[in-house]
Amino acid sequence: MLKNWSKIALASVLVLMLGAMAANATTSRVRSLANVGDYISDDSAVYRWYSTLVSFGNQVNAEMGDWTGTDLTDTRGLGWNHTCGEDGKWGTYRITLNEASLSHPGFWIGNPFYQNHAPQEIGFPFVGDLEFPYEETPINRWDIAGAWELGESFALGVSITQSKWSVEDTSTDFESDNSWLVFGAGATWTNNENMVLDVLFNFGNAGGETTGLAGPGSSLEWDSGTAFEIAARIFYDWKDNVTLVPVFDFATSEYSQTRTETPANPILEPNGQKTTDIMVGLGLNMDVNQDNMLVFALEWMNRSSEFANPDTTATAVKEVTANFLPTIRLSLESDITSWLTTRIGAAKYIGSLKAEANNGDEIKVTPGHPWDYPIVNGFDWFLGCGFNFAEWTVDLELAHETPFGLGFWLTGYDDAWDDGSGHGPVGRISAVYNY
């Protein structure tokens, strides 16, 4: 393990020696700042707020890491942004190639549409069981996007993301495919004084079919597979060093299946998933001084989840609703030197849960109860740093074990990593080359 991490550290040093300019960073930055991506403007926003692409042209972006922040080998991605024409006259365009980015969000780490509403991604309050192959999340293949400035105060962006996998066994006449195609659009408007408005729209369509799963002539296919999102945010310069950022997001998705067999063999109920999210947030983005940025945000969120094909038993769960009142996010970014930036963030989740059965019975779980679900009431913290030299920016999200394992890197004592998991000190690496 030490040899592998030594290679990674050496590669990072070599990259930094090549030089890089201070840029507005990446998804590693967003994670290190407690996932406050909606409340700051940085280049990872182009994967959620599509029209902001016009502000981040002529870049090569690379990502390597994992959603849990412990394994660099899980997700990798490479993206290219390029501005065409003088001052972007002909638009700015992006193409991104990814590995397993839907199962473990890479460039989409701040996008709840991909994290929560991709087929079989929603895992809370409960998972709607889908039979093979739809229990496997579609894997992202490519993403293309473009954005254009239409006058001095308006920008428009569009995006298409294709996610798919397929398998075929000619010896048994078995074929299966699973896909999720997402169309996105966004717009930005500014009054050229103290306010900027971003809006976005996403529509995802899932589909596919399995034949030969239960013998010749059998098939399994989507009955319904769509997802929809609309969101907006405003950057309002309240004072010279304080920006207020209200955010609204609405997303809904429904996935279920039908089976055709001879003799008939319907899918056991319940199955499928139907989820609706509503989130309202208010962020405060403050420049404490020339070298420090403080972000504070309060979010209210309601998530309603039920089976697309429910169980009709009177005592079976009909719907589960979670309320987060509120989620509190606090983060600090400090420029230590012209080439080093440090970041720290924390998030506190305060929520309640209600499960309703078909006969009207309800179970309510409130904060402090022994039945607390960790994701409803919990606390998380984040650490990170960034390096800027010449045209390069490299951001690191540090693993939770890192502060407690510094002795290992100095003395070889590995108490923080003796679980045999192979975790290293860095959970995610992001790099940007500006040309």
Protein Blocks (a to p, Z undefined) as FASTA:
>chain_A
ZZmmmmmmmmmmmmmmnopaddebjfklmmmnoopmlmpccfklmmmmmmlmmmmghiad
dddddfkopafklpccddddddedeehlnopadddddehklmmccklmmmmklmmmgghk
agcfbdcddddfklpccddfbdcdddddedjkbccdddddddddddddfknopacddddd
dddddddddehlabccdddddddddedddehkloghiacddfbdcdddddddddddfblm
bccddddddddddddddddddddddddddedjddddddddddddddfblmbccddddddd
ddddddfbdcfbfklcfbdcddddddddddddddfblmbccdddddddddddddddfkop
acdddehiaklcfklnccdddddddddehjbccdddddfklmmmmmmmmnopaklmmnon
opafbfbdcddddZZ
